[in-house]
Amino acid sequence: MQTVRKIYENLPKIIRVPDALKNRRVEVILLPLDDVSATPPGAHQSRNPIEEFVGAWKGKPLVRPDQGEYETREPLQ
């Protein structure tokens, strides 16, 4: 895999970066993606697919309504 590294005193305007990085000395590294596996080594992989959805809800906070009274059951024999 061939990487390209370049240090810029001021980034060219063609490279879009967050405002915090503008007008600062930065290093740009280019990596060809066709040589990289889908999941980089050491990356976290969920063992449980439900974990992928944790925190994904973007709507109003969910509220669980009152569940009522617990019914009295006959004991098991």
Sequence and secondary structure as in RCSB ss.txt:
>XXXX:A:sequence
MQTVRKIYENLPKIIRVPDALKNRRVEVILLPLDDVSATPPGAHQSRNPIEEFVGAWKGKPLVRPDQGEYETREP
LQ
>XXXX:A:secstr
   EEEEESS  TTS   GGGTTS EEEEE  GGGS SS TT    SSGGGGGTT   SS               
  
